[in-house]
Amino acid sequence: MVRVKSPEGDDEMIRTFSVPEIWIPTEFQTLDSEEDSRCKLSGCENSHVSPRALAAIGSPSATLLRDHWNSQDNHLRKDLGELHDVHPDRIFLTSGALNAIGYAFDVFVASDTRVGILRPDFPGFRHFAEHSQADIHYLDKLEFPFTFHPDDVIEFVRTHDIDFLILSNPSAATGVLWDVDEVTRVLVSCPNTLFVVDEADSIHPDLSAAQLTERYDNCLVLQSFSKFYGLSGLRIGNLITPEVYRAAFSNTINPAELTSVAILAAQAALSDTDYQEETRRMVASSLATLRSALVATKWRLVETPRCFASYVWAPEPELDPFEALRVREVDIVPARAFGLERGGRINLSDPEKISRLADELEAMVPTTISANG
Ligand SMILES: Cc1ncc(COP(=O)(O)O)c(C=O)c1O
């Protein structure tokens, strides 16, 4: 809120300050709503849940609901620390990666900060940048396959003298993941820029850049339990900071950030390696089905075995894949969610739904071919 003088005189009034809503490409469910028969491949959440996580919250006690719980749970931070080989003190638990993004902006971004955002990328970043009234600069890749090379980002950061660059890795639009060497190259090439690496959509914790926060002060890593760990409904994520910014985050993060149930389920899902392996198997199987279904079409895929998300696209004069699928009751995330014109993002975590999409593609092929002569 901003205090201003009224036009008439010296009475003070309060004016609200807000920016366009946070827009995230996900499916919100409504309790007690009726099932609908559409095949939903939008969103970027796991299609199944860890049996261990379910069991963990399956025997509730009254204290879990009644008491305040330490949101910075030591057990969970220790487990995450072991997974990523980082000191647990530098890990902060947050209400989803979304709040981790908010805290990153709270700690680093003011109105004169030069913020860099990629297009396409997770559309939610823009909201936080606008809310901070930052000086925003965009790096665009609006042609298929919409992917950024580390050198593109290095050049952009240098040219625009960017202070703070936030990007999803894997990309929330295409699913493409930079490996640790690629992230390192960017950090080393632009040592005066803070890079926020949002790993919310990763299905490979083993490929995380988290360890780099140990060696580089210009790297912050954000993660989520919503997707790979299947806990969107419980709102839990985390950030991993270099030691130099630990106090700033400790002072900023809401001490009552999390629910008890989220902490319990997250510990269980993190330990459920069978479930995690099964998820990766399902993604691989979906990709194989999709790949072979696309052979007979002119559609193209940004292949991403390290993420739930892949981006499907088709050149003119093909129908826009989003539209072509929509009329066949298959929903993918439309291109416009990412500032693109054609195609859309597909969730690969459910092979059965991908088979349905493959059947629809097969049924469409004669039309596709005749449209192109
Ligand atoms: C890149 C990215 N960051 C953050 C989020 C938000 O994740 P969470 O549910 O953990 O808040 C999402 C998912 O919508 C995402 O794709």
The ligand as an SDF file (V2000), in Angstrom:
LIG
                    3D

 16 16  0  0  0  0  0  0  0  0999 V2000
    8.8540  -23.4260  -12.4250 C   0  0  0  0  0  0  0  0  0  0  0  0
    7.8230  -23.4720  -11.3500 C   0  0  0  0  0  0  0  0  0  0  0  0
    8.0390  -22.8010  -10.2090 N   0  0  0  0  0  0  0  0  0  0  0  0
    7.1640  -22.8210   -9.1920 C   0  0  0  0  0  0  0  0  0  0  0  0
    5.9900  -23.5260   -9.2840 C   0  0  0  0  0  0  0  0  0  0  0  0
    5.0630  -23.5450   -8.1200 C   0  0  0  0  0  0  0  0  0  0  0  0
    5.3060  -24.7320   -7.3770 O   0  0  0  0  0  0  0  0  0  0  0  0
    4.6900  -25.0010   -5.9420 P   0  0  0  0  0  0  0  0  0  0  0  0
    3.4330  -25.7800   -6.1290 O   0  0  0  0  0  0  0  0  0  0  0  0
    5.7560  -25.7660   -5.2200 O   0  0  0  0  0  0  0  0  0  0  0  0
    4.4320  -23.6750   -5.3110 O   0  0  0  0  0  0  0  0  0  0  0  0
    5.7110  -24.2270  -10.4730 C   0  0  0  0  0  0  0  0  0  0  0  0
    4.4490  -24.9760  -10.6490 C   0  0  0  0  0  0  0  0  0  0  0  0
    3.4070  -24.5120  -10.9000 O   0  0  0  0  0  0  0  0  0  0  0  0
    6.6510  -24.2060  -11.5150 C   0  0  0  0  0  0  0  0  0  0  0  0
    6.4200  -24.8730  -12.6570 O   0  0  0  0  0  0  0  0  0  0  0  0
  1  2  1  0
  2  3  1  0
  2 15  2  0
  3  4  2  0
  4  5  1  0
  5  6  1  0
  5 12  2  0
  6  7  1  0
  7  8  1  0
  8  9  2  0
  8 10  1  0
  8 11  1  0
 12 13  1  0
 12 15  1  0
 13 14  2  0
 15 16  1  0
M  END
$$$$
